[in-house]
C-alpha cells in the first residue's frame, strides 16, 4: 500500500527520519546501549513499504528499516501516531503491523528457518499525553500470571512528543530539529522550541543537504505554527546565520503565494466533489456522501473519469470498488 503523505507532521517525519544517516543517529542515541551494540547501523536501509491500515492513514505514518543484527537480518519499525484522541489499543495495531513485516519477510525469504527481530518504536504526537500501556500484555485482562505463557508480549520504545510529554529526541542536528518541531505543537513555549530548531540548522550550514533541510523546516513552520511575519523574521535573525535570512524570507513569500493558489485549487476540487456526490445520489437513489473521503483523493483527470463511470456503473458499490482501486494505485 502506498501512503499519501499529505499531513505536514507525516511529511516532516518521513523527510527527516527517512534518511538512513539521520535514522542511524536516532537509533544510536535513543535505544538502550546493549541493544544498539548488536546493530550494524552502517547497513541501515529504508524499506519502501507502509503497513498502516487504511482507516488510520490520516493519523499515522510509519517507517521500516532493515538492519543487520548480530550478522542476522533484522528490522526497526517506527510508527508516528498523532490522533486527536488517544487510542489505548495502539499496541494491538502495532503488533498487526509487525506481523505484516514478518509475513513480508517470510514471503521474500521462503527458505529462512527463523523470523527476524523487529525493534518497535513509537513517536506519539497527539494533543494529550500518552495514556495507554507500553507492553502488549498490559492490554490483556489476565486472570492470573499463569496465563502469561499463553499471551504474546512485547514492549515498544515510546517517545511522548505531546504537550504533556517530557521525552526529547537525542541525536544529530536533524533528529533534534525533528524532536523540537514535533514537541512544539500545542505547547505555550512553542516559539522557543521552533527557535531551537532554527539554531540547530547552524550545525548543518556546511552540510551538502543544508538548503533542503532549511526549506523543509521553514515550510513546516509556516504550515503548522501561527507566527506573524515580523516575529518569524525576528526569530530567524536571532537564531540563524545572516547569510540564510534572505533565502528564508524569499521562501516565506513563495509559500504565501503557493498557499493562496492551493486554497483556490482546493475550493475548485471541493466544488467538483459536491457535484459528483449529487450525481451519484441521484443516479443510484442512495446517499453517496459516504464516498466523500475517497472522492477527496481524486485528481482532476480522475474526477472526469468518474463522471463517465457514473453513467456506466450498475450500482454504487461498483463505484466504491473503482474508487478503492484508484486509491491503491
C-alpha positions in Angstrom: 0.0 0.0 0.0 1.3 3.4 -0.9 0.6 6.0 1.7 -0.3 9.5 0.7 1.9 11.7 2.9 -0.2 14.9 2.9 -0.2 15.7 6.7 2.7 18.1 7.5 3.7 16.0 10.5 3.9 12.9 8.5 5.9 14.6 5.8 8.4 16.1 8.3 8.7 12.7 9.9 9.5 10.9 6.6 11.6 13.6 5.1 14.0 13.9 8.1 13.9 10.4 9.7 13.6 8.6 6.4 17.3 9.3 5.6 19.5 6.4 6.8 22.1 8.7 8.3 19.6 10.5 10.4 17.8 7.3 11.3 21.1 5.8 12.4 21.7 8.7 14.7 18.2 8.5 16.1 18.6 4.8 16.9 22.1 5.1 18.3 21.0 7.9 20.6 17.6 6.7 21.8 17.8 2.9 22.1 19.5 1.1 25.0 23.2 0.7 24.6 23.1 -3.0 25.0 20.6 -3.3 22.1 22.5 -0.8 19.8 25.7 -2.8 20.3 24.2 -5.6 18.3 23.1 -3.3 15.4 25.3 -2.6 12.4 23.9 0.8 11.7 26.1 1.1 8.5 23.7 -1.4 6.9 20.5 0.6 7.8 18.2 0.9 4.8 14.7 2.2 4.3 12.3 -0.4 3.1 9.8 1.3 0.8 6.6 -0.1 2.2 3.9 1.1 4.6 1.8 -1.2 6.8 -0.8 1.4 8.1 -4.4 0.3 7.9 -6.5 2.5 5.5 -8.6 3.9 8.3 -5.5 5.3 10.1 -3.7 6.9 7.2 -4.8 10.3 8.4 -3.5 9.8 11.9 -0.4 7.6 11.5 2.8 7.3 9.4 5.4 4.6 9.5 9.0 3.9 8.5 10.5 0.5 8.2 14.3 0.0 8.2 16.2 -3.2 7.5 19.4 -3.6 9.5 22.0 -6.3 10.3 21.5 -7.5 13.9 24.4 -9.6 15.1 25.1 -10.7 11.5 21.4 -11.6 11.1 18.6 -9.9 9.2 16.5 -7.5 11.3 14.2 -4.6 11.2 13.4 -1.4 13.0 9.8 -0.3 12.7 9.0 3.4 13.7 5.4 4.5 14.0 4.3 8.1 14.2 0.9 8.5 15.8 -0.9 11.8 16.0 -4.5 11.0 16.7 -6.6 13.8 18.3 -7.9 11.3 20.8 -5.5 8.7 22.3 -6.1 5.1 21.4 -5.3 2.8 24.2 -5.2 -0.1 21.8 -2.4 1.3 19.7 -0.2 -1.6 20.7 -2.7 -4.0 19.1 -2.3 -2.2 15.8 1.4 -2.0 16.2 1.5 -5.8 16.6 -0.6 -6.3 13.5 1.9 -4.1 11.6 4.8 -6.1 12.9 3.1 -9.3 11.8 2.8 -7.9 8.3 6.5 -7.2 8.3 7.2 -10.8 9.3 4.9 -12.1 6.7 6.5 -10.0 4.0 10.0 -11.2 5.1 8.8 -14.8 5.1 7.3 -14.5 1.7 10.6 -12.9 0.3 12.8 -15.4 2.1 10.9 -18.8 2.0 14.0 -20.8 2.9 14.6 -19.0 6.2 14.1 -21.1 9.3 13.5 -18.2 11.7 11.8 -14.8 11.7 14.0 -11.7 12.1 13.8 -9.5 15.2 11.8 -6.3 14.9 12.5 -3.3 17.1 9.2 -1.3 17.5 9.4 2.4 18.3 6.6 4.9 18.5 6.6 8.7 18.3 3.4 9.9 19.9 2.3 13.3 18.7 -1.3 13.6 19.9 -2.6 16.7 21.7 -2.9 14.8 25.0 -0.3 12.8 26.9 0.1 9.1 26.3 -2.4 7.1 28.3 -2.1 3.5 27.1 0.2 0.7 28.3 3.7 0.2 26.9 3.6 -3.6 26.9 1.2 -5.7 24.9 0.2 -7.8 27.9 -1.0 -4.6 29.5 -3.9 -4.7 27.1 -4.9 -8.3 28.1 -7.1 -9.0 31.1 -5.1 -11.9 32.5 -6.9 -13.8 35.3 -3.6 -14.7 36.8 0.1 -14.8 36.0 -0.3 -18.4 34.8 -1.9 -17.1 31.7 1.2 -15.1 30.7 2.7 -18.0 28.9 -0.4 -18.2 26.7 -0.3 -14.5 25.8 2.0 -12.7 23.3 4.0 -9.9 24.9 6.4 -7.2 23.7 7.1 -3.6 24.6 7.8 -0.6 22.4 10.1 2.3 22.9 7.7 5.2 23.1 8.6 8.9 22.8 5.8 11.1 24.1 6.0 14.3 21.9 2.6 15.6 23.1 2.3 18.9 25.0 2.3 16.7 28.2 5.2 14.6 27.3 8.8 15.1 28.6 10.6 12.9 26.1 13.2 14.7 24.0 14.8 13.1 20.9 18.6 12.9 21.1 20.9 12.6 18.1 22.4 14.7 15.3 21.1 18.2 14.4 18.4 16.8 12.1 17.0 14.4 14.7 16.9 17.3 17.3 15.2 19.5 14.8 12.5 16.8 14.3 12.1 16.5 18.1 11.9 20.2 18.7 9.3 20.8 15.9 7.2 17.8 16.9 7.1 18.6 20.6 6.5 22.3 19.9 3.0 21.7 18.6 0.4 22.7 21.2 2.8 24.0 23.8 2.8 27.6 25.2 6.6 27.7 24.6 6.3 26.6 21.0 8.2 29.7 19.7 11.2 28.8 21.9 11.2 25.2 20.6 10.9 26.4 17.0 13.8 28.8 17.7 15.8 25.9 19.0 15.2 24.0 15.7 16.4 27.0 13.7 19.5 27.2 15.9 20.3 23.6 15.2 20.3 24.5 11.5 23.6 26.4 12.1 25.2 23.0 12.7 24.2 22.0 9.1 25.5 25.1 7.4 28.2 23.3 5.6 26.3 20.1 5.0 25.5 19.1 1.4 21.8 19.0 2.2 21.6 22.3 4.0 19.3 24.0 1.5 16.9 21.1 1.6 16.7 20.9 5.4 16.3 24.7 5.5 13.3 24.5 3.2 11.7 21.5 4.9 11.9 23.2 8.3 10.6 26.5 7.1 7.7 25.0 5.1 6.7 23.0 8.2 6.8 26.1 10.5 4.7 28.2 8.1 2.1 25.5 7.7 1.8 24.4 11.3 2.5 27.4 13.6 0.8 30.8 13.7 3.8 33.1 13.9 3.3 36.6 12.4 5.7 37.5 9.6 7.6 40.1 11.7 8.0 37.8 14.6 9.2 35.0 12.4 11.7 37.3 10.8 13.0 38.3 14.2 13.2 34.7 15.3 15.3 33.9 12.2 17.5 37.0 12.8 18.2 36.0 16.4 19.0 32.3 15.7 20.2 31.6 12.1 23.3 32.8 10.4 22.8 36.1 8.5 23.5 34.7 5.1 20.4 32.5 5.1 17.9 35.1 6.2 17.3 36.4 2.7 16.7 32.8 1.5 14.2 32.2 4.3 12.2 35.4 3.6 12.1 34.6 -0.1 10.8 31.2 0.7 8.2 32.7 3.0 6.8 34.9 0.2 6.8 31.9 -2.1 4.9 29.8 0.4 2.3 32.5 0.8 1.6 32.5 -2.9 1.5 28.7 -3.0 -0.9 28.7 -0.1 -3.2 31.2 -1.9 -3.1 29.1 -5.1 -3.6 25.9 -3.1 -6.7 27.4 -1.5 -8.1 28.2 -4.9 -7.5 24.7 -6.2 -8.9 23.2 -3.0 -12.1 25.2 -3.5 -12.5 24.1 -7.1 -11.9 20.4 -6.1 -14.4 20.6 -3.3 -17.0 22.1 -5.6 -16.4 19.3 -8.2 -16.8 16.7 -5.4 -20.1 18.1 -4.3 -21.4 17.9 -7.8 -20.2 14.3 -8.1 -21.9 13.3 -4.9 -25.2 14.8 -6.1 -24.9 12.9 -9.4 -24.1 9.7 -7.6 -27.0 10.1 -5.2 -29.4 10.8 -8.0 -28.2 8.1 -10.3 -28.3 5.3 -7.7 -31.1 6.7 -5.4 -28.8 6.5 -2.4 -26.8 8.8 -0.1 -23.4 9.0 -1.7 -21.9 11.3 0.9 -20.2 8.3 2.5 -17.9 8.3 -0.5 -16.5 11.8 0.1 -13.2 10.6 1.7 -12.5 8.6 -1.4 -13.6 11.4 -3.7 -11.2 13.8 -2.0 -8.2 11.7 -3.2 -9.1 12.1 -6.9 -7.1 14.4 -9.2 -8.9 16.4 -11.9 -8.4 13.7 -14.5 -9.8 11.0 -12.2 -12.8 13.2 -11.5 -13.5 13.4 -15.2 -13.1 9.7 -15.5 -15.6 9.2 -12.6 -18.2 11.3 -14.3 -18.1 8.7 -17.2 -18.1 5.8 -14.7 -21.3 7.1 -13.1 -23.1 6.6 -16.5 -21.7 3.1 -17.0 -21.9 1.6 -13.5 -24.8 -0.5 -12.3 -24.5 0.2 -8.6 -23.0 2.5 -6.0 -20.9 -0.4 -4.8 -19.3 -0.7 -8.2 -18.3 3.0 -8.0 -16.9 2.4 -4.5 -14.8 -0.5 -5.8 -13.4 1.7 -8.6 -12.6 4.4 -6.1 -10.8 1.9 -3.9 -8.8 0.6 -6.8 -7.7 4.2 -7.7 -6.6 4.8 -4.2 -4.5 1.7 -4.1 -2.8 2.5 -7.4 
